[in-house]
Amino acid sequence: MKYAIAGPYCDVNFGDYAMLPNNLAAFPQPPAVIFSFDDGFLRRMLRDYDLAPDAQIVHVEVAQEAADLSPNLPLTPIELIRHIGNIDHLRAIVSGLDVVVVNGGGYMNDLWARPHRMRRLLAILAPAVVAVEQGKTIHFTANGFGPFSESAEMFASLFARMHSASFTCRDALGSPSWLRRIGVAENSIYLAPDDLLLVERDLACRPSRLNIPTSKDYLVVETYRPVQELEINMKSLLALQDSIGAEVVLLPMNRAHGGEDQAEALSRILPNSHLYPISSEGYLPVEDALHLISGARLTVTDRYHGLVAALGLSAPVVSIIRPVRGSLDYYYRKNAGALEWRLAPGSYTETDFIALEWANVPSNKNELDLLVQRQTQSYAASVQHFDRTRVARMNMVERIFAA
């Protein structure tokens, strides 16, 4: 089978790119083509992981005017792809393929249909639109779908013609229902865990690239909240650090204001802290993130994929969800959906893993010890459940490569 892959992995954001090497390690054969909207970063990452050395990188050219498109309009595929500058080249490339795989993530929603992300959304979906034209098969790996409000008609128009597509949802809490609302057929909807929850052995066994000095006890902290909020949010964490005498590893999962700036600011707030030097690599290598999270006394993170990485490692973690456009629903569904895949029903309490505020982080040794004990028990009670989750991911891979 000759296939191509498209997705958000060109963004220097751990939650977007880390899934690509994990999927490539899981797939029984490498892709013939990898579609891109940032060739420089993509080539660097692929070279580092050496998982698709012969794949052709095809850049999807999206006109600047695409940022002016309004998701409030019922935009049709024809209107969207006219903003693809090299559409004839894409058609020629797709004509030589059997399947287009759309990598997992959380970008099929109102947020990505807004002007500042519309060009990237089109770059990701254009190969699938072309595949529809040519009658090719399309497979979405584990994605979060929705919420669709102002963008509902646009996504309905895009997905309505994908009759041979499989839409795999990474949560059962909202994604399937959103797909049904916009007209996706029930027999096209599947469930599988997030593309990074089960890390492939080839990736998990890679040695860490950087040696971050830590004592036996350390905390991992990741946030991309506005810098001006950090000091008031750190009171519980400061108290915890003082109570257990732990060092802190500040682990940015994106550059600049996506986490790097916040980590630098926290290095001046949290004593005895180590700032992970993301600028030296240009991004956070998956193996470094896994190494640091797996050894931490506790990881406290704003990012969904910080939680996902910790869950896959059976590591102590608190994920602090944040409102999007005034609602916590978007991040709650993602986080709670990951917990459902990792932990057996009745074995855990959501509030042990998901917090609404930084003030909910344990503030002393006793609170931390009790939290870690409860989480450890939840992991231990969920061995068979996690085995079934592994089977669900294997089924997704087999479905893609059935031909």
Secondary structure, 3 states (H helix, E strand, C coil): CCEEEECCCCCCEHHHHCHHHHHHHHCCCCCCEEEECCHHHHHHHHHHHCCCCCCEEEECCECHHHHHCCCCCCCCHHHHHCCECCHHHHHHHHHCCCEEEECCEEEECCCCCCHHHHHHHHHHHHHHHHHHHCCCEEEEEEEEECCCCCCHHHHHHHHHCCCCCEEEECCCCCHHHHHHHCCCCHHHEEECCCCCCCCCHHHHCCCCCCCCCCCCCEEEEECCCCHHHHHHHCHHHHHHHHHHCCEEEECCCECHHHCHHHHHHHCCCCCCEEECCHHHHCCCCHHHHHHHHHHCCEEEECCHHHHHHHHHCCCCEEEECCCECCECHHHHHHHHHHHHHHCCCCCCCHHHCEECCHHHCCCCHHHHHHHHHHHHHHHHCCHHHHHHHHHHHHHHHHHHCCC
